[in-house]
Amino acid sequence: MAKQEYIDKNREWLRAKAAEDGVEPLDKGIYRKVLRSGKGPRPSRSSVVTVHYTGRTINGRTFDSSRGGVAPAFRLRELIPGWIIALQQMQVGDKWELYIPAEQAYGSRGVPGIPGGSTLIFEIELLGVS
């Protein structure tokens, strides 16, 4: 598949997902589906967050996951823009499925295992904030 065709397919997938019941817009073209609501604190951009997550591309291929291991901790400001935007709106205990356009992820350049122009799907469970 040509690169532009791949980019267009990812954009169309995101448009269709955005129209589904239960899918809500966040900022900058990011969408979420709430799987479980928490009641804990919200992180700020400078927080360290502890999460369990699974990342997939629109074809369902998992490219990364913390499931089955120890939940990692990340400095929020060092993550992709889509995570920074979404996680600041989450509360500890929340579990969301995020749909992140390429522009808020790895853009057109991609990274190993994730082609440029990819819309990313993350299931994220926010376990802690410090």
FENGIDA-V550239 format. One line per field, one symbol per residue. ss: DSSP state (@ for helix, = for strand, . for the rest). phi: phi as a letter, one per 20 degrees, with the letter a starting at -180 (. if undefined). psi: psi as a letter, one per 20 degrees, with the letter a starting at -180 (. if undefined). A space follows every 50 residues. Layout:
ss=???
phi=???
psi=???
This chain:
ss=..@@@@@@@@@@@@@@@@....===.....======...........=== =======....====......====@@@..@@@@@@@.......====== .@@@......=..=.....==========.
phi=.fgfffffffffgfgfffeffnecfdelnecccfebddcefefdgefddd bdbcdcefenffdaaefnbfffdcfgfeefgffgffffdedgofccddcd fgfdcdmeembgncfgnffddcecdeeacb
psi=pqghggggggggggggghiqpipqqbqkjqqqpphqpajarqqrhjqpqp qqqppqrijippiqqiqjappqpqogijrqhhgggghiiqqpiqoqpqoo qhhjdjbihrrpioqqjppqppopoohqp.
